[in-house]
Amino acid sequence: MPEIPEKLKWYQPQYRWGRIVNGPIPWRIYVDDMTGCVEIKRTPLLHIYWVIVGMVAAGIFGGAGYYVSLKFGDAFSTIFMICFPLAMLVFMPAVGALGVWVDSTYWNGPLRFRYEPQNGELFFAKEKITYRPEDYSKLVLGCVEGADINKDEYNPTVQFFILVLDKNENWHRYTLSDDNVSWSWGHKRFTQVVERLQPLLEFEVFVKEYSKDECFAQQNSNTTAH
């Protein structure tokens, strides 16, 4: 059995437009009680989250505008009090909707991964690839922390991925998350996925926190994966 190419276990920066809009990518694991199907999908609460944020922000700025208008009583304050909260109510949900669109475009929809225990199939939505049990011989679930060293600010993120060894003895990596969260929170979510899949699938687990120096060396390496 071939060894896993080291590059497949590294932190790999995910380059896509709109990451600043998307923020921490909201996903969760779902299990169908009837079929036992396990899915990793974008959480549907994103719209509600942004609406709540917009309403809170509108309330805060509206209250501030009202206070300013009472204190100073000029026309500008009155306009600010009325228009700014309305603009926030429109702007914040719009930003949230844009984030949903960016996420769907990158992952080809809300679904990222599906495992069907009834037929043993693995489906990776971004690549639109399905593996049947006879198509692979080994799986590794990985969770790593690292950062894009090309960014001005060192900002570690947590990645979750699955490595698949196909019947031709070639390893393939499928990244399922790249979350701007703390290591403790990201690893906790990864552990939840492992616990859900362990009764159904046979796989190994790889966990690693990469330092800034390690990320720099990896991302400047000429090593290629095979």
C-alpha positions in Angstrom: 0.0 0.0 0.0 1.5 3.3 -1.0 2.4 5.9 1.6 0.3 9.1 1.7 2.2 12.0 -0.1 3.2 14.5 2.5 1.7 17.4 0.6 -1.8 15.9 0.9 -1.5 16.2 4.7 -0.4 19.8 4.7 -2.5 22.9 5.2 -3.5 24.0 1.7 -4.7 27.6 1.2 -8.1 27.7 -0.5 -8.1 30.5 -3.0 -11.6 31.8 -3.8 -13.3 35.1 -4.3 -15.5 36.5 -1.5 -13.9 34.8 1.5 -14.1 38.1 3.4 -17.9 38.0 2.8 -18.3 34.4 3.8 -16.4 34.5 7.1 -16.3 31.2 8.9 -18.0 28.8 6.6 -21.1 27.6 8.4 -21.5 23.8 8.0 -22.8 20.9 10.1 -23.2 17.2 9.9 -26.7 15.7 9.3 -27.8 12.1 9.8 -31.0 10.8 8.3 -32.8 8.7 11.0 -34.6 6.6 8.3 -31.7 5.8 5.9 -28.7 6.5 8.1 -27.3 8.7 5.3 -24.6 11.1 6.6 -24.2 14.5 5.0 -22.0 17.5 5.6 -23.9 20.6 4.5 -24.0 24.3 4.8 -26.3 25.2 7.8 -29.6 26.8 6.7 -29.5 29.3 9.5 -27.1 31.7 7.7 -30.0 33.9 6.4 -31.5 34.1 9.9 -28.1 34.9 11.4 -27.5 37.9 9.1 -31.1 39.2 9.5 -30.6 39.2 13.3 -27.3 40.9 13.0 -28.9 43.5 10.7 -31.7 44.1 13.1 -29.4 44.5 16.1 -27.1 46.8 14.2 -30.1 48.9 13.0 -31.4 49.1 16.6 -28.0 50.3 17.9 -27.4 52.9 15.3 -31.0 54.0 15.3 -30.9 54.5 19.0 -27.6 56.5 18.6 -29.2 58.6 15.9 -32.2 59.3 18.0 -30.0 60.4 20.9 -28.0 62.7 18.6 -31.2 64.2 17.2 -32.6 64.9 20.6 -29.3 66.4 21.8 -28.5 68.5 18.8 -31.8 68.7 16.9 -30.2 69.4 13.5 -31.4 68.1 10.2 -28.4 65.9 9.6 -29.1 64.0 12.9 -32.7 63.4 11.9 -31.7 62.1 8.5 -29.1 59.9 10.1 -31.6 58.5 12.6 -34.1 57.5 9.9 -31.9 56.5 6.9 -29.0 54.6 8.5 -31.0 51.9 10.3 -33.0 51.3 7.1 -29.8 51.0 5.1 -28.4 48.5 7.7 -31.6 46.4 7.5 -31.1 46.2 3.7 -27.3 45.9 3.7 -26.7 43.2 6.3 -29.1 40.6 4.9 -27.7 41.4 1.4 -24.2 40.6 2.6 -25.4 37.4 4.1 -27.2 36.4 0.8 -24.0 37.2 -1.1 -22.1 34.9 1.3 -24.5 32.1 0.6 -24.1 32.6 -3.1 -20.3 32.6 -2.9 -20.4 29.4 -0.7 -22.9 27.6 -3.1 -20.7 28.6 -6.1 -17.5 27.3 -4.5 -19.0 24.0 -3.2 -21.5 23.4 -6.1 -24.4 23.9 -3.7 -25.1 23.5 0.0 -23.9 19.8 0.1 -20.2 19.1 0.6 -20.1 15.3 1.4 -22.5 12.4 1.6 -22.1 8.8 2.8 -24.8 6.3 1.9 -24.5 3.3 4.3 -27.0 1.3 2.3 -24.7 1.1 -0.7 -21.5 2.3 0.8 -21.1 5.2 -1.6 -19.0 8.3 -0.9 -20.0 11.5 -2.8 -17.9 14.7 -2.9 -20.1 17.5 -4.1 -17.4 20.1 -5.1 -15.7 17.7 -7.5 -18.9 15.8 -8.3 -17.1 12.5 -7.7 -18.7 9.3 -6.3 -16.7 6.3 -4.9 -18.3 2.9 -4.5 -16.9 0.5 -2.0 -15.0 -1.3 -4.7 -13.4 1.9 -6.0 -11.2 2.6 -2.9 -9.1 0.6 -0.4 -8.4 3.1 2.4 -9.7 6.3 3.8 -8.1 8.9 6.1 -10.0 11.8 7.8 -7.7 14.7 8.4 -7.9 17.9 10.5 -5.1 20.5 10.3 -4.5 24.0 11.3 -2.4 26.4 9.3 -2.3 29.7 7.5 -1.7 31.3 4.1 1.8 32.7 4.4 1.1 35.1 1.4 -1.4 37.1 3.5 -0.1 40.2 5.3 -1.6 38.9 8.6 -0.9 35.5 10.0 -4.4 34.2 10.6 -4.6 30.4 11.2 -7.6 28.5 10.0 -8.7 24.9 10.5 -9.2 22.5 7.5 -11.1 19.2 7.4 -10.4 16.8 4.5 -10.8 13.2 3.5 -8.0 11.3 1.7 -9.1 8.4 -0.6 -6.8 5.6 -1.8 -8.3 4.4 -5.1 -7.9 0.9 -6.5 -5.1 2.2 -8.8 -3.2 3.0 -5.6 -3.4 6.7 -6.1 -4.2 9.0 -3.2 -6.7 11.8 -3.6 -7.6 14.7 -1.2 -11.0 16.3 -0.9 -11.2 19.3 1.3 -14.5 19.8 3.1 -14.0 22.9 5.2 -11.6 25.8 5.7 -12.9 27.5 8.8 -11.6 30.8 10.3 -12.1 29.4 13.9 -9.9 28.5 16.8 -8.2 25.2 16.9 -10.2 23.9 19.9 -13.5 24.8 18.1 -12.5 23.4 14.7 -11.1 20.2 16.2 -14.3 19.8 18.2 -16.4 19.9 15.1 -14.1 17.5 13.3 -14.4 15.1 16.3 -18.2 15.2 15.9 -17.8 14.1 12.2 -15.4 11.3 13.2 -17.8 10.0 15.9 -20.7 10.0 13.4 -18.8 8.1 10.8 -16.8 5.6 12.9 -19.7 3.2 13.4 -20.3 3.1 9.6 -16.9 3.4 7.9 -13.4 2.1 8.4 -10.8 4.9 8.3 -7.7 6.4 9.9 -7.5 9.8 11.5 -4.8 12.4 11.0 -4.6 15.6 13.2 -1.9 18.2 13.0 -1.3 21.8 14.1 1.2 23.4 11.7 3.3 26.3 12.8 3.9 29.5 10.8 7.4 28.2 9.9 6.1 24.9 8.8 3.4 26.6 6.6 6.1 28.8 5.1 8.3 25.8 4.2 5.4 23.8 2.8 3.9 26.6 0.7 7.3 27.4 -0.8 8.2 23.8 -1.5 8.4 22.4 -5.0 7.2 19.1 -3.8 4.3 17.7 -5.9 1.8 15.2 -4.9 1.3 11.9 -6.7 
